[in-house]
Amino acid sequence: MESIPLLLRNDQLVYDALAQLGALSGKAFPSKEQLLWQTGLPEDLLAQSLEHLCQQKILQRTSDGFYTAFSAKPIYLHYRSFRSFGQMLECPGGAISTDLLSIGPVIASAYTSEVLRIPEKETVIRIVRLYSRDGIPFAYEEYDVLYSLLKNTPKSQLQKLPVLHVIQNNLPPTSYPASPLLIQSQYFSMTSSNDKDQKYLHLPLGENILQIVGRVYHEEKPLCAFTVRTDANQCFLKDLSTLHFHTKKQDS
């Protein structure tokens, strides 16, 4: 924890407070006084962290200057706009390569079971893909996909094609025009490296990691939960506003 800059620790404090107060799951955004009390931060540092969370697309400013959470209304990306994490990367120098680290059945975690709306401890297919620049790993994706969707898919397909491409190819036939996959980024957060980051990214514990957690839908049915973790010191995300966001229409 000591190696994490003060600003990032403050951001995490504010993020945790917003989560505890329900602001990230659709409840009303708390007042400044509530956040000051909940975080224990002085007013200037609270304001700084709120702006930083806006830069990470966790929060956004409304037209009247107030804050709201991106997740208050589900924000989606068209499949054609985001086929893999690689399209969101802006890494100076060197060619980016991808490697498939593992494919296989695993028991779904409680979180994955909730996201995919399946019974606890049901089997899913886990796919781990690594991103490297000039042979140096800097990010990896971990997908937990419905077992029924990929159980008959040859491993060679997943070795050659992006995971979301394979998922799209395995969808049941739909009426024309075919509905696109929808990708919902649930949250972005700055955290510390863990055992998996040591294994995949060759990082010591306590390094800064940018984590993106989300899920993939097709016609309202969840198909996949994913996590992306990247060495925050080695790569930079493009401005997400350049991607084609659209807000999912709510049922009336």
URZI-V960440 format. One record per residue. N is the residue number from 1. RES is the residue in three letters. OMEGA is omega in radians with two decimals (none if undefined). BURIAL is 1 if it has 9 or more other C-alpha atoms within 8 Angstrom, else 0. D_FIRST is the distance of its C-alpha to the first C-alpha in Angstrom with 1 decimal. Layout:
{{N;RES;OMEGA;BURIAL;D_FIRST} {N;RES;OMEGA;BURIAL;D_FIRST}}
This chain:
{{1;MET;-3.10;0;0.0} {2;GLU;-3.09;0;3.8} {3;SER;-3.13;0;5.4} {4;ILE;-3.14;1;5.5} {5;PRO;-3.08;0;8.8} {6;LEU;-3.10;0;9.8} {7;LEU;-3.13;0;12.4} {8;LEU;3.08;1;10.4} {9;ARG;3.11;1;8.4} {10;ASN;3.10;1;12.1} {11;ASP;-3.13;1;13.5} {12;GLN;3.08;1;11.6} {13;LEU;-3.12;1;12.9} {14;VAL;3.12;1;16.3} {15;TYR;-3.13;1;16.4} {16;ASP;3.13;0;15.8} {17;ALA;3.12;1;18.4} {18;LEU;3.12;1;20.8} {19;ALA;-3.13;1;20.5} {20;GLN;-3.12;0;21.2} {21;LEU;3.06;0;24.1} {22;GLY;-3.06;1;25.6} {23;ALA;-3.12;1;25.6} {24;LEU;-3.13;1;24.3} {25;SER;2.99;0;27.0} {26;GLY;3.12;1;30.0} {27;LYS;-3.13;1;30.2} {28;ALA;-3.14;0;30.9} {29;PHE;-3.09;1;28.2} {30;PRO;3.10;1;27.2} {31;SER;3.09;0;28.4} {32;LYS;-3.13;0;26.5} {33;GLU;3.10;0;27.0} {34;GLN;-3.12;0;25.5} {35;LEU;3.09;1;22.3} {36;LEU;3.14;1;22.1} {37;TRP;-3.06;0;22.6} {38;GLN;-3.06;0;20.3} {39;THR;-3.06;1;17.2} {40;GLY;-3.13;0;18.1} {41;LEU;2.98;1;17.8} {42;PRO;-3.00;0;20.7} {43;GLU;-3.09;0;23.1} {44;ASP;3.13;0;22.5} {45;LEU;3.06;1;18.7} {46;LEU;3.13;1;19.7} {47;ALA;3.14;0;22.4} {48;GLN;-3.13;0;20.2} {49;SER;3.08;1;17.8} {50;LEU;3.11;1;20.9} {51;GLU;3.13;0;22.4} {52;HIS;3.09;1;19.3} {53;LEU;3.03;1;19.5} {54;CYS;3.12;1;23.2} {55;GLN;3.12;0;22.6} {56;GLN;3.13;1;20.7} {57;LYS;3.00;1;23.7} {58;ILE;3.07;1;22.0} {59;LEU;3.01;1;24.2} {60;GLN;3.09;1;27.5} {61;ARG;3.06;1;29.8} {62;THR;-3.08;0;33.2} {63;SER;3.14;0;36.4} {64;ASP;3.02;0;36.6} {65;GLY;3.12;0;33.2} {66;PHE;3.11;0;31.3} {67;TYR;2.95;1;28.2} {68;THR;-3.12;1;28.4} {69;ALA;3.05;1;26.2} {70;PHE;-3.07;1;27.2} {71;SER;3.08;1;27.3} {72;ALA;2.96;1;29.8} {73;LYS;-3.11;1;32.4} {74;PRO;3.11;1;31.6} {75;ILE;-3.05;1;31.4} {76;TYR;2.99;1;32.7} {77;LEU;3.01;1;33.4} {78;HIS;3.11;1;36.7} {79;TYR;-3.09;1;36.6} {80;ARG;-3.11;0;38.4} {81;SER;-3.07;0;35.8} {82;PHE;-3.11;1;32.8} {83;ARG;3.11;1;33.7} {84;SER;3.12;1;30.5} {85;PHE;-3.11;1;27.1} {86;GLY;-3.13;0;28.8} {87;GLN;3.14;0;30.8} {88;MET;-3.01;1;27.7} {89;LEU;3.05;1;26.5} {90;GLU;-3.05;0;27.3} {91;CYS;-3.11;0;26.4} {92;PRO;3.02;0;28.1} {93;GLY;3.02;0;30.5} {94;GLY;3.12;0;31.2} {95;ALA;3.11;0;32.4} {96;ILE;3.09;0;30.2} {97;SER;3.10;1;31.1} {98;THR;3.10;0;30.3} {99;ASP;3.05;0;30.5} {100;LEU;-3.08;1;31.0} {101;LEU;-3.10;0;28.8} {102;SER;3.00;0;30.1} {103;ILE;3.07;1;32.4} {104;GLY;3.13;0;33.3} {105;PRO;3.05;1;33.6} {106;VAL;3.05;0;30.7} {107;ILE;-3.10;0;30.6} {108;ALA;3.03;1;29.1} {109;SER;3.11;0;26.1} {110;ALA;3.13;0;26.6} {111;TYR;-3.13;0;25.0} {112;THR;3.12;1;27.2} {113;SER;3.13;1;30.2} {114;GLU;-3.12;0;29.8} {115;VAL;-3.07;1;29.4} {116;LEU;3.13;1;32.4} {117;ARG;3.10;0;34.4} {118;ILE;3.11;0;35.2} {119;PRO;3.09;0;35.5} {120;GLU;3.11;0;32.5} {121;LYS;3.02;1;32.3} {122;GLU;-3.11;1;34.6} {123;THR;3.00;1;34.4} {124;VAL;3.06;1;33.0} {125;ILE;3.12;1;33.0} {126;ARG;3.13;1;29.6} {127;ILE;3.12;1;29.6} {128;VAL;-3.12;1;26.8} {129;ARG;-3.07;1;27.4} {130;LEU;3.04;1;25.6} {131;TYR;3.14;1;25.8} {132;SER;3.01;1;26.2} {133;ARG;-3.07;1;27.4} {134;ASP;3.08;0;29.7} {135;GLY;-3.13;0;28.6} {136;ILE;-3.11;0;24.9} {137;PRO;3.12;1;23.0} {138;PHE;-3.12;1;20.7} {139;ALA;3.02;1;20.9} {140;TYR;3.07;1;22.3} {141;GLU;3.05;1;24.0} {142;GLU;-3.13;1;24.5} {143;TYR;2.93;1;27.6} {144;ASP;-3.00;1;28.9} {145;VAL;3.07;1;32.6} {146;LEU;-3.10;1;35.4} {147;TYR;-3.09;1;37.2} {148;SER;-3.07;0;40.6} {149;LEU;-3.03;1;39.8} {150;LEU;-3.00;1;39.1} {151;LYS;-3.12;0;40.8} {152;ASN;-3.10;0;43.8} {153;THR;3.09;0;42.1} {154;PRO;-3.14;0;42.6} {155;LYS;-3.12;0;39.5} {156;SER;3.11;0;41.0} {157;GLN;-3.10;1;40.7} {158;LEU;3.09;1;37.0} {159;GLN;-3.04;0;36.7} {160;LYS;-2.99;0;38.7} {161;LEU;3.02;0;37.9} {162;PRO;-3.08;1;34.8} {163;VAL;-3.10;0;33.8} {164;LEU;3.07;0;34.8} {165;HIS;3.14;1;38.1} {166;VAL;3.10;1;38.8} {167;ILE;3.14;1;38.0} {168;GLN;-3.12;0;40.4} {169;ASN;-3.08;0;43.1} {170;ASN;3.12;0;42.8} {171;LEU;3.08;0;43.3} {172;PRO;3.14;0;46.7} {173;PRO;3.11;0;49.4} {174;THR;3.12;0;49.3} {175;SER;-3.13;0;51.9} {176;TYR;-0.01;0;52.2} {177;PRO;-3.12;0;50.2} {178;ALA;3.12;0;47.3} {179;SER;3.13;0;44.2} {180;PRO;2.94;0;41.1} {181;LEU;3.07;1;37.8} {182;LEU;-3.10;1;35.4} {183;ILE;-3.14;1;31.7} {184;GLN;3.00;1;29.5} {185;SER;-3.07;1;26.0} {186;GLN;3.06;1;24.4} {187;TYR;3.00;1;21.1} {188;PHE;3.10;1;18.8} {189;SER;3.03;1;15.1} {190;MET;-3.08;1;12.1} {191;THR;-3.14;1;9.5} {192;SER;-3.13;1;7.5} {193;SER;-3.13;1;10.2} {194;ASN;-3.09;0;11.8} {195;ASP;3.13;0;15.0} {196;LYS;3.12;0;17.3} {197;ASP;3.04;1;15.6} {198;GLN;-3.08;1;15.9} {199;LYS;-3.02;0;19.5} {200;TYR;-3.04;1;20.6} {201;LEU;3.12;1;18.8} {202;HIS;-3.14;0;18.4} {203;LEU;2.99;1;14.7} {204;PRO;3.07;0;12.3} {205;LEU;3.07;1;9.4} {206;GLY;3.09;1;6.2} {207;GLU;-3.14;1;8.9} {208;ASN;3.13;1;9.8} {209;ILE;2.99;1;12.3} {210;LEU;-3.09;1;14.9} {211;GLN;3.06;1;16.4} {212;ILE;-3.14;1;20.0} {213;VAL;-3.13;1;21.5} {214;GLY;-3.12;1;25.3} {215;ARG;-3.10;1;28.6} {216;VAL;-3.13;1;32.1} {217;TYR;2.88;1;35.3} {218;HIS;-3.12;1;39.0} {219;GLU;3.08;0;41.5} {220;GLU;-3.14;0;39.1} {221;LYS;3.10;0;38.4} {222;PRO;-3.09;1;34.8} {223;LEU;-2.93;1;34.9} {224;CYS;2.96;1;31.4} {225;ALA;-3.12;1;27.7} {226;PHE;3.03;1;25.4} {227;THR;3.04;1;21.8} {228;VAL;3.09;1;21.0} {229;ARG;-3.09;1;17.8} {230;THR;3.08;1;17.7} {231;ASP;-3.04;1;15.9} {232;ALA;-3.12;1;15.3} {233;ASN;-3.01;0;16.0} {234;GLN;3.14;0;19.3} {235;CYS;-3.09;1;21.2} {236;PHE;3.08;0;22.2} {237;LEU;3.01;0;23.6} {238;LYS;3.08;0;27.0} {239;ASP;-3.07;0;27.7} {240;LEU;3.13;0;28.0} {241;SER;3.11;0;31.0} {242;THR;3.09;0;33.0} {243;LEU;-3.01;1;33.0} {244;HIS;3.10;0;35.6} {245;PHE;2.88;1;34.1} {246;HIS;-3.11;0;36.5} {247;THR;3.13;0;36.2} {248;LYS;3.12;0;37.4} {249;LYS;3.13;0;40.6} {250;GLN;3.08;0;40.5} {251;ASP;-3.13;0;43.4} {252;SER;none;0;45.8}}
